[in-house]
Amino acid sequence: MKFLRTVDNYWFGCGSPTSLGFLRIVMGFLVTIDLLVMGLRWEDWFSEKGYVPASLAQMWFPGDPYVWYSGKEAPIWEGGRILPKINLLSGITNPLWAQIFFWGVVVFAILTTLGLWTRLSTILLALGIVSLHHRDPLILMGGDTVLRVIVLYLALAPCGAACSLDRLIGLWKGKLKPGPVVVSLWSQRLITYNVALLYVTTVWLKWYGIHWRTGDASYYSSNLPEFFRFPYPHFLVEMPWVRFGTYAALLVEFLLGTMVFYRPWRKYVLWSGIVLHGGIEYTMNVPLFGYILVSTYICFFDGEEVSAWFKGVGERFKSLRITVHIPEGHTLAPNSIAVLSALDPLGLVEYLPGSKSGFEVTRANGVPVRGVWIVATRSMGAWPILGIPWIWNRFLTRALEA
C-alpha cells in the first residue's frame, strides 16, 4: 500500500506549476519559430500551387473532420468506424482563408509563449497545429509529431499559473494571491511518461533493424547528403567510432526511457540526452528536432527544483545585483511587490525606501547608476519589453503609492 500511495502521489499529487510554465514559454517559442520558417514559403506548403494540394492530402490521409464515416471508404476497424480527425482546413482551397488561418495560429503561438489568455490560447494553438499537420501530412517528421503532442498536453495543463502574463496581471489587479501556487501535476507527469515512452519504443524498434544490432547504423545516417549540415572529423564515420556511436545512441535512448526516473541518475541521464541531440543538431539538418526533444526534459524536474535552479543562477551572478531606492514619501503597493518579485526569478533586484524625489539605482558595490532601465535588464520577466524603454519607467511609477 505504501508503494501504491507513492505511485498515486507521483501521478496525481500537487506542486508548483513553474516547470509547466517554463515549458510553455520554450515550446511556444519553438512553435513560433517553426511556423515563421514555414511562413517564408507558405505557398509551397499549404496552397493549391504547392507540393501538396488539398486533394493529394485527402488521398494520403482521408477522412471527414466532422462526421463518423463507415462503409467501403472507411479504414478497416471494427465496425468500419473511427473517430473523426481534426482538420479545420478541410475543404478550404481559397489561399486567402488558408493564409488567414495560418497567421492566426502564429498569433496564438505568440500568446502562448507570453502566457496571455493562456487557456484559450493553448487550446486554439493546439487545434491550429493539428489542423496544419493534417492539412499537409507528407512533410512531417518525428519532431513535428512530438511538438504536436506537447502542444495538446499544454492545452490540458495549468501552464498559465506560472511564468505568464496572466499571472502578472492577476497579481497586479489583486485577483490572485501572492506566494507559491499549487496545482495538480498529472499533466506534467503525462508529458514525462510520453517522453520516456518515446525513447523506449525508439530503442525497441531500432533493435529490430539489422544495422542497429550490428553497430553500423550511424554510418548510413551520417552519409545521407540531404541531411548534411556542418563538417565534422572524418574518423567519426569509420570503425570503431561508427560502432561506438551506434551503441552509445541506443544506450542513451534506453536510459532516457528508464533510468531517468531514478533521481540520483536523472541529471546525468538528461545531460547525456542533451549531448546526443546536440551532436545530431550539429551534424544533421533536421530542423528544431533536438531543441523540441530537449525542451521536454524540463518536465522531469519539479517546479520547486526549477525555481531553486534560477535562484542558484542568481547567486552565481550576484555581482550584477542592484538596489532600487523608492522616491521619498512613497512605497510600493502590496500588489506591485508581488509582481516585481515574480518578474525577478534570479533575485537580482532589491527595493528599499529612498531619500530623494525620484528613483535611485545603485550597484552591488554602491556605485549609482543613471536611469531605471537597468532594472528591467535584471528582471527576466521584463525582457520581452526591453525594446520599449518607456513602458518600464511607467510601470515603476504606477507601482508606487503615497
Backbone torsions as a table, in degrees:
resi	resn	phi	psi	omega
1	MET	NA	-35.8	177.9
2	LYS	-62.8	-40.5	177.9
3	PHE	-63.8	-43.4	179.9
4	LEU	-64.6	-37.7	177.5
5	ARG	-65.8	-36.6	177.8
6	THR	-63.9	-44.2	178.8
7	VAL	-64.1	-43.4	-179.5
8	ASP	-63.5	-40.8	179.2
9	ASN	-67.9	-34.5	178.9
10	TYR	-65.3	-44.8	-175.0
11	TRP	-79.3	-38.8	-170.2
12	PHE	-122.6	14.5	176.4
13	GLY	-74.4	178.4	-178.4
14	CYS	-116.2	156.7	179.9
15	GLY	-176.7	-167.6	-177.3
16	SER	-73.8	139.9	177.3
17	PRO	-88.5	13.0	-175.4
18	THR	-60.3	-40.8	179.4
19	SER	-61.4	-43.6	179.4
20	LEU	-65.0	-39.7	178.4
21	GLY	-65.7	-41.0	178.4
22	PHE	-65.2	-42.7	177.3
23	LEU	-62.0	-38.8	179.3
24	ARG	-60.8	-41.8	179.6
25	ILE	-63.4	-50.2	-176.7
26	VAL	-64.7	-47.0	-177.4
27	MET	-68.5	-39.1	176.5
28	GLY	-61.8	-38.6	177.5
29	PHE	-65.3	-43.1	179.8
30	LEU	-65.7	-39.4	176.9
31	VAL	-62.8	-42.2	179.0
32	THR	-60.7	-46.4	179.0
33	ILE	-62.2	-43.5	-179.9
34	ASP	-59.5	-45.5	-179.2
35	LEU	-68.0	-39.7	-180.0
36	LEU	-65.6	-37.7	176.6
37	VAL	-62.8	-44.8	176.7
38	MET	-65.7	-32.7	-179.0
39	GLY	-64.8	-24.0	177.2
40	LEU	-63.2	-30.9	177.8
41	ARG	-125.1	46.5	-172.6
42	TRP	-55.9	-43.0	-175.4
43	GLU	-63.7	-31.6	-179.7
44	ASP	-69.9	-30.4	-173.5
45	TRP	-96.8	-35.3	-168.0
46	PHE	-128.1	16.9	178.8
47	SER	-117.8	169.6	178.8
48	GLU	-70.2	-15.7	177.3
49	LYS	-89.2	-5.6	-173.6
50	GLY	-87.4	-165.5	-176.3
51	TYR	-69.3	-31.6	-174.9
52	VAL	-128.3	86.7	173.4
53	PRO	-64.5	163.8	-174.5
54	ALA	-57.9	-37.4	-178.8
55	SER	-64.7	-39.0	178.3
56	LEU	-68.9	-41.0	177.4
57	ALA	-61.1	-38.1	179.3
58	GLN	-67.8	-36.2	177.9
59	MET	-67.8	-39.3	-178.0
60	TRP	-75.0	-36.3	-174.6
61	PHE	-135.5	73.8	-171.9
62	PRO	-71.9	164.1	176.3
63	GLY	137.9	152.7	177.9
64	ASP	-103.4	128.8	-175.4
65	PRO	-74.2	-11.0	-170.5
66	TYR	-110.9	-20.2	-173.1
67	VAL	-130.6	158.6	167.1
68	TRP	-74.9	145.4	178.1
69	TYR	-137.6	151.4	-175.0
70	SER	-147.3	-177.7	179.5
71	GLY	98.1	-157.5	-174.0
72	LYS	-66.7	-29.9	-177.5
73	GLU	-81.8	-12.2	-176.0
74	ALA	-77.0	146.3	174.0
75	PRO	-59.2	159.7	-175.0
76	ILE	-82.2	79.6	171.5
77	TRP	-113.1	168.7	178.9
78	GLU	-61.0	123.4	-178.0
79	GLY	81.1	-3.0	179.5
80	GLY	64.5	33.0	-177.2
81	ARG	-132.4	142.2	176.9
82	ILE	-136.3	164.8	174.2
83	LEU	-69.9	141.9	179.6
84	PRO	-67.9	147.2	176.9
85	LYS	-89.3	154.6	-179.5
86	ILE	-90.9	117.8	176.0
87	ASN	-151.3	92.9	-179.1
88	LEU	-72.8	-6.8	175.7
89	LEU	-97.8	5.8	-178.4
90	SER	-60.6	125.5	177.5
91	GLY	80.8	-2.5	-179.4
92	ILE	-89.4	113.5	178.1
93	THR	-113.5	-7.9	177.7
94	ASN	-71.4	118.6	-175.3
95	PRO	-63.4	-29.5	-179.3
96	LEU	-65.1	-48.9	-179.2
97	TRP	-66.5	-38.2	179.1
98	ALA	-64.8	-38.3	-179.5
99	GLN	-72.0	-37.5	175.5
100	ILE	-60.6	-42.9	178.9
101	PHE	-62.2	-46.3	-176.9
102	PHE	-60.3	-49.8	-177.1
103	TRP	-72.8	-23.3	171.0
104	GLY	-64.3	-39.3	176.7
105	VAL	-64.2	-36.8	176.5
106	VAL	-60.8	-42.3	178.4
107	VAL	-61.1	-43.7	179.8
108	PHE	-66.6	-31.5	176.2
109	ALA	-65.2	-41.0	178.6
110	ILE	-66.9	-42.9	178.2
111	LEU	-63.1	-37.4	177.1
112	THR	-64.1	-42.5	178.4
113	THR	-60.0	-43.9	-179.4
114	LEU	-76.3	-20.3	-177.0
115	GLY	74.9	37.4	178.5
116	LEU	-104.3	126.1	-172.3
117	TRP	49.7	52.1	-165.5
118	THR	-58.1	-45.9	-176.6
119	ARG	-59.8	-49.6	-179.5
120	LEU	-67.2	-42.2	-177.2
121	SER	-62.9	-44.2	-178.5
122	THR	-67.8	-37.4	178.7
123	ILE	-65.7	-47.1	180.0
124	LEU	-67.3	-34.2	176.4
125	LEU	-65.4	-42.5	178.9
126	ALA	-62.1	-45.0	177.8
127	LEU	-61.8	-39.4	-179.5
128	GLY	-67.8	-44.9	-179.6
129	ILE	-64.4	-44.0	179.0
130	VAL	-61.3	-41.7	-179.9
131	SER	-65.3	-42.5	178.9
132	LEU	-64.0	-40.4	179.5
133	HIS	-68.9	-34.3	177.2
134	HIS	-76.8	-25.1	177.5
135	ARG	-70.5	-34.0	-175.5
136	ASP	-136.6	67.6	-174.8
137	PRO	-71.0	-15.7	-175.2
138	LEU	-72.9	-17.7	-174.7
139	ILE	-100.6	4.0	-172.1
140	LEU	-82.1	155.5	174.2
141	MET	-134.7	-177.4	-177.8
142	GLY	-60.6	-37.6	178.7
143	GLY	-62.6	-38.2	176.8
144	ASP	-62.5	-40.2	-179.5
145	THR	-64.8	-44.7	178.4
146	VAL	-62.8	-43.8	178.9
147	LEU	-58.4	-44.5	-179.0
148	ARG	-63.5	-43.2	-178.5
149	VAL	-65.3	-44.0	-179.0
150	ILE	-64.5	-39.4	178.0
151	VAL	-62.8	-38.7	176.2
152	LEU	-62.6	-40.6	178.6
153	TYR	-67.5	-36.8	178.0
154	LEU	-63.5	-32.3	177.3
155	ALA	-65.8	-24.5	178.9
156	LEU	-92.5	-14.8	-170.7
157	ALA	-96.5	155.0	174.4
158	PRO	-80.5	54.8	-173.4
159	CYS	-77.3	-7.1	176.6
160	GLY	-93.0	1.0	-178.4
161	ALA	-78.3	-7.8	179.0
162	ALA	-148.6	154.3	175.8
163	CYS	54.6	43.0	-175.1
164	SER	-141.2	156.8	172.7
165	LEU	-66.2	-31.9	176.8
166	ASP	-57.9	-42.5	178.8
167	ARG	-64.8	-45.6	-178.8
168	LEU	-64.9	-42.4	-180.0
169	ILE	-65.7	-40.5	178.2
170	GLY	-63.0	-40.1	177.4
171	LEU	-67.4	-42.0	-178.7
172	TRP	-62.1	-40.7	-178.8
173	LYS	-86.1	-3.8	178.7
174	GLY	79.9	11.6	179.6
175	LYS	-81.3	-20.4	178.6
176	LEU	-118.0	147.4	179.3
177	LYS	-86.0	138.4	175.4
178	PRO	-68.3	162.5	-180.0
179	GLY	109.2	-179.9	-177.3
180	PRO	-61.1	143.3	176.4
181	VAL	-107.0	138.1	-179.9
182	VAL	-121.4	127.3	179.4
183	VAL	-134.0	165.9	172.5
184	SER	-71.9	136.9	-173.0
185	LEU	-103.6	15.0	-175.6
186	TRP	-62.6	-35.4	-179.1
187	SER	-68.1	-37.6	177.1
188	GLN	-66.0	-41.4	178.3
189	ARG	-64.1	-34.9	179.4
190	LEU	-64.6	-38.3	177.7
191	ILE	-64.9	-46.6	-179.5
192	THR	-62.2	-40.5	179.9
193	TYR	-63.8	-41.7	-178.8
194	ASN	-69.6	-34.2	176.2
195	VAL	-65.5	-44.5	178.0
196	ALA	-63.2	-40.6	178.6
197	LEU	-63.1	-36.6	177.7
198	LEU	-58.7	-46.9	-178.5
199	TYR	-69.4	-40.5	-179.6
200	VAL	-63.4	-46.8	-179.5
201	THR	-67.4	-30.6	175.9
202	THR	-61.9	-46.9	178.5
203	VAL	-64.1	-41.8	-179.0
204	TRP	-59.0	-47.7	-178.3
205	LEU	-71.0	-38.8	179.6
206	LYS	-64.2	-35.5	-176.7
207	TRP	-65.2	-20.2	175.9
208	TYR	-83.1	-5.3	176.1
209	GLY	-89.3	134.6	-175.2
210	ILE	-60.1	-42.6	-173.8
211	HIS	-71.4	-26.7	176.2
212	TRP	-73.2	-38.7	179.5
213	ARG	-71.1	-34.5	179.5
214	THR	-82.0	-11.3	173.1
215	GLY	88.2	16.4	-180.0
216	ASP	-118.0	17.2	-177.4
217	ALA	-65.5	-38.4	-177.5
218	SER	-65.8	-21.8	176.7
219	TYR	-64.0	-44.6	-176.1
220	TYR	-71.1	-42.2	-179.0
221	SER	-66.2	-34.2	-179.0
222	SER	-79.9	-9.1	-179.8
223	ASN	-110.2	18.2	173.7
224	LEU	-86.4	109.9	-172.7
225	PRO	-62.5	-29.1	-177.5
226	GLU	-71.3	-15.5	179.4
227	PHE	-104.0	-2.2	-176.7
228	PHE	-63.6	137.2	-178.1
229	ARG	-124.1	-73.1	-179.1
230	PHE	-120.1	150.4	-178.9
231	PRO	-67.4	152.3	178.7
232	TYR	-148.2	161.5	-178.2
233	PRO	-56.8	136.1	-174.8
234	HIS	-67.5	-26.2	-177.5
235	PHE	-65.3	-16.7	179.1
236	LEU	-69.1	-18.1	178.1
237	VAL	-106.8	26.1	174.8
238	GLU	-124.6	157.6	176.4
239	MET	-69.2	143.7	6.1
240	PRO	-93.0	4.4	-175.4
241	TRP	-66.8	-32.0	177.0
242	VAL	-61.0	-46.3	-179.7
243	ARG	-65.4	-41.3	178.3
244	PHE	-61.4	-45.8	-179.5
245	GLY	-63.4	-38.8	-179.3
246	THR	-65.0	-51.1	-178.1
247	TYR	-71.3	-31.2	176.6
248	ALA	-65.0	-40.6	177.9
249	ALA	-62.5	-43.4	177.9
250	LEU	-62.5	-42.7	-179.4
251	LEU	-64.6	-45.8	-179.3
252	VAL	-63.0	-43.0	179.5
253	GLU	-65.1	-36.6	177.2
254	PHE	-65.6	-43.0	178.7
255	LEU	-65.2	-37.2	178.6
256	LEU	-65.9	-20.7	178.5
257	GLY	-98.3	-7.4	-175.1
258	THR	-130.8	-71.7	-171.8
259	MET	-74.0	-3.8	176.6
260	VAL	-65.2	-21.4	179.0
261	PHE	-84.1	-7.5	176.6
262	TYR	-89.2	106.3	-166.9
263	ARG	-56.7	-39.4	177.9
264	PRO	-61.2	-25.4	-179.8
265	TRP	-99.0	-13.5	-168.9
266	ARG	-53.8	-49.5	-176.1
267	LYS	-60.5	-42.3	-176.9
268	TYR	-71.8	-36.0	177.8
269	VAL	-65.1	-43.5	-179.8
270	LEU	-67.6	-35.8	175.8
271	TRP	-64.0	-39.0	177.3
272	SER	-63.8	-36.4	175.9
273	GLY	-65.3	-38.9	177.9
274	ILE	-64.4	-40.7	177.8
275	VAL	-63.8	-43.5	179.7
276	LEU	-59.8	-51.9	-177.7
277	HIS	-71.6	-28.6	175.6
278	GLY	-64.9	-40.3	176.8
279	GLY	-64.9	-41.5	178.0
280	ILE	-64.6	-41.6	-178.8
281	GLU	-63.3	-35.9	-179.5
282	TYR	-74.3	-43.3	-171.7
283	THR	-88.6	-25.5	-172.8
284	MET	-122.9	139.7	179.3
285	ASN	-88.0	79.8	176.3
286	VAL	-121.2	90.7	-166.8
287	PRO	-54.6	124.1	172.6
288	LEU	65.8	-0.6	-175.1
289	PHE	-58.3	-51.8	-178.4
290	GLY	-64.2	-40.4	-179.6
291	TYR	-63.3	-40.5	-179.4
292	ILE	-65.1	-45.8	-179.1
293	LEU	-65.6	-45.4	-177.3
294	VAL	-66.4	-33.6	-179.8
295	SER	-62.8	-28.5	178.9
296	THR	-69.8	-16.5	179.5
297	TYR	-63.4	-20.7	179.1
298	ILE	-54.9	-37.1	-174.7
299	CYS	-73.2	-9.0	175.4
300	PHE	-78.3	-5.5	178.7
301	PHE	-113.8	140.5	176.3
302	ASP	-69.3	157.9	-179.4
303	GLY	-59.9	-36.3	178.7
304	GLU	-63.8	-36.0	178.2
305	GLU	-67.2	-39.6	179.2
306	VAL	-65.1	-44.0	178.6
307	SER	-62.0	-42.3	179.2
308	ALA	-64.7	-35.0	178.1
309	TRP	-64.0	-42.7	178.4
310	PHE	-63.8	-40.1	177.0
311	LYS	-62.7	-39.3	177.3
312	GLY	-62.8	-39.7	176.2
313	VAL	-62.9	-39.8	177.5
314	GLY	-61.7	-36.2	177.5
315	GLU	-65.0	-36.6	180.0
316	ARG	-68.8	-26.5	-179.7
317	PHE	-110.0	34.8	-176.5
318	LYS	-64.5	-19.0	176.8
319	SER	-66.9	-16.4	179.3
320	LEU	-90.9	0.1	-178.2
321	ARG	-64.4	146.3	178.7
322	ILE	-133.7	159.5	177.5
323	THR	-121.0	131.0	179.4
324	VAL	-106.8	120.2	179.4
325	HIS	-95.7	122.7	-176.8
326	ILE	-72.6	144.4	177.2
327	PRO	-54.9	144.9	-178.1
328	GLU	-61.0	139.1	-180.0
329	GLY	84.4	4.4	179.6
330	HIS	-129.2	164.9	174.3
331	THR	-146.0	167.5	177.0
332	LEU	-82.3	134.6	175.5
333	ALA	-64.0	147.9	-179.5
334	PRO	-53.8	-41.7	179.2
335	ASN	-65.2	-36.1	179.9
336	SER	-66.5	-38.4	178.7
337	ILE	-60.4	-42.2	179.4
338	ALA	-63.8	-40.3	-179.3
339	VAL	-68.2	-45.7	-179.3
340	LEU	-63.1	-36.2	176.8
341	SER	-66.7	-40.5	179.2
342	ALA	-68.0	-29.4	-180.0
343	LEU	-76.3	-11.3	-172.9
344	ASP	-122.2	70.0	-178.8
345	PRO	-66.5	-21.0	179.8
346	LEU	-83.8	-12.9	179.6
347	GLY	66.9	41.0	-176.3
348	LEU	-98.4	-4.8	-175.4
349	VAL	-123.1	132.2	175.8
350	GLU	-122.2	137.7	-178.2
351	TYR	-112.4	124.8	-178.4
352	LEU	-132.3	157.2	175.2
353	PRO	-63.0	144.8	-178.8
354	GLY	-118.5	175.1	-177.9
355	SER	-118.5	8.5	-179.8
356	LYS	-114.0	170.7	-175.6
357	SER	-78.9	-15.6	179.5
358	GLY	-126.8	179.9	177.2
359	PHE	-67.5	141.2	174.6
360	GLU	-129.3	129.9	-177.4
361	VAL	-118.0	132.3	177.2
362	THR	-128.4	150.7	177.1
363	ARG	-79.6	178.9	-178.7
364	ALA	-62.5	-29.2	179.9
365	ASN	-88.1	6.1	177.7
366	GLY	89.9	-4.7	-179.3
367	VAL	-72.5	125.8	-179.8
368	PRO	-69.1	152.7	-179.9
369	VAL	-124.0	135.6	178.9
370	ARG	-79.7	133.9	177.1
371	GLY	83.8	154.9	-179.7
372	VAL	-102.5	2.0	-178.2
373	TRP	-66.1	-24.4	179.0
374	ILE	-62.5	-25.5	179.6
375	VAL	-63.1	-38.4	-179.8
376	ALA	-66.9	-31.7	179.1
377	THR	-69.7	-24.3	178.7
378	ARG	-88.7	-16.9	-177.9
379	SER	-101.3	107.0	-174.5
380	MET	-58.9	-35.0	-178.6
381	GLY	-65.4	-16.9	180.0
382	ALA	-95.1	-3.4	-176.4
383	TRP	-59.0	-34.2	179.1
384	PRO	-61.4	-18.5	-177.9
385	ILE	-109.3	17.1	-177.8
386	LEU	-60.8	-26.5	-178.8
387	GLY	-81.4	-0.4	-178.5
388	ILE	-127.5	82.6	-171.5
389	PRO	-57.2	-39.0	-172.4
390	TRP	-66.1	-23.6	-178.9
391	ILE	-64.3	-44.2	-178.0
392	TRP	-66.5	-41.6	178.2
393	ASN	-59.9	-43.1	-179.4
394	ARG	-67.4	-37.1	180.0
395	PHE	-63.2	-47.0	179.6
396	LEU	-62.4	-37.9	179.5
397	THR	-64.5	-41.8	-179.6
398	ARG	-74.9	-14.5	179.2
399	ALA	-77.8	-10.0	-176.8
400	LEU	-86.9	155.9	169.5
401	GLU	-141.5	151.4	-176.9
402	ALA	-68.3	NA	NA
